[in-house]
Amino acid sequence: MSAREFADLSPDGFAPKERVADYFEAYARKFNAPIRTGVEVKKVERNVSRPGFTIETSKGVIEANRVVAATGPFQRPVIPPIAPKDQPFLQIHSADYRNPAQLPEGAVLVVGGADRR
């Protein structure tokens, strides 16, 4: 499986949701990605005396050097005001993400949810 395509679909074709879900599961297995689903993020705080963030979740605490907050419906980007604008870190909405080259080197934490109200 290619990391970016469905070999049997035309470039303008659409894969059914089941194939997309299967693709993401296979991709995560291939790279041994530490993905957690169904976890509520309760609090994200920048560490004071060391780099990174401490994230409180419904399944425990996670330490991360970077955080991606992926929130809001697909068509309407929402970036919550939790991160100070003067801090030296990248905050990008999924609507603006095109490829990994946009991100700094190192691990990334993606936080998100979609609400289709």
C-alpha positions in Angstrom: 0.0 0.0 0.0 1.3 3.4 -0.9 1.4 6.0 1.8 -0.6 8.5 -0.2 -2.9 6.8 -2.7 -5.4 4.1 -3.4 -3.9 2.2 -6.4 -7.2 1.1 -7.9 -8.9 4.6 -7.8 -8.4 7.4 -10.3 -6.8 10.6 -8.9 -10.3 12.2 -9.0 -12.1 9.3 -7.5 -13.4 8.9 -3.9 -12.8 6.0 -1.7 -15.8 4.8 0.4 -15.5 5.6 4.2 -14.8 2.0 5.0 -11.8 1.9 2.8 -10.5 5.2 4.2 -10.9 3.8 7.7 -9.1 0.6 6.7 -6.3 2.6 5.1 -5.8 4.7 8.3 -5.7 1.5 10.4 -3.1 -0.1 8.1 -1.1 3.1 8.0 -1.0 3.4 11.8 0.1 -0.3 12.0 2.8 0.2 9.4 4.4 3.0 11.3 3.5 1.8 14.8 1.9 5.1 15.4 0.8 5.6 19.1 -2.8 6.5 18.2 -5.4 6.7 20.9 -9.1 7.2 20.1 -12.1 7.9 22.4 -9.9 9.9 24.7 -11.1 13.2 26.1 -8.5 16.0 26.5 -9.3 17.8 29.6 -6.4 20.3 29.9 -3.3 21.3 28.0 -0.6 23.3 29.8 2.8 24.6 28.7 5.5 23.3 31.0 7.1 26.1 33.0 10.6 24.9 33.8 11.2 22.6 30.8 10.1 22.4 27.1 6.8 21.0 26.0 3.3 20.5 27.3 1.5 18.4 29.9 -1.8 17.1 28.7 -4.5 15.7 31.1 -6.8 13.2 29.5 -9.6 10.9 30.5 -7.0 8.0 30.2 -4.1 9.7 32.1 -1.4 12.3 31.6 0.6 12.7 28.3 3.9 14.6 28.0 4.5 16.1 24.5 7.0 18.6 23.0 4.4 19.6 20.4 0.6 19.8 20.3 -1.8 20.0 17.4 -5.3 21.1 18.4 -7.5 19.9 15.5 -11.0 21.2 16.3 -14.2 22.3 14.6 -16.1 21.1 11.6 -14.2 20.3 8.5 -15.5 23.4 6.6 -15.1 26.0 9.4 -11.6 26.1 11.0 -11.6 26.9 14.7 -8.3 27.5 16.6 -9.0 27.8 20.3 -7.3 30.7 22.1 -5.3 28.4 24.4 -1.9 29.1 22.9 -0.3 32.5 23.3 0.4 34.1 19.9 3.9 35.2 21.0 5.1 31.6 21.8 7.6 30.0 19.4 5.6 27.0 18.3 3.6 26.1 15.2 -0.2 26.0 15.5 -1.9 24.9 12.2 -5.4 24.0 11.3 -6.0 20.8 9.4 -7.6 22.9 6.6 -4.1 24.4 6.0 -2.1 21.2 6.4 -0.7 19.9 3.1 2.3 17.7 3.9 4.8 16.8 6.7 7.4 19.3 5.4 5.3 22.1 6.9 6.0 20.8 10.4 9.2 21.2 12.4 11.3 18.1 13.1 10.2 15.8 16.0 7.1 14.3 17.4 3.7 15.9 17.0 0.5 15.6 19.1 -2.8 16.0 17.3 -5.8 16.9 19.4 -9.1 17.1 17.6 -12.8 16.4 17.2 -15.4 17.3 14.7 -18.8 18.6 15.6 -21.3 18.6 12.8 -23.9 20.9 14.3 
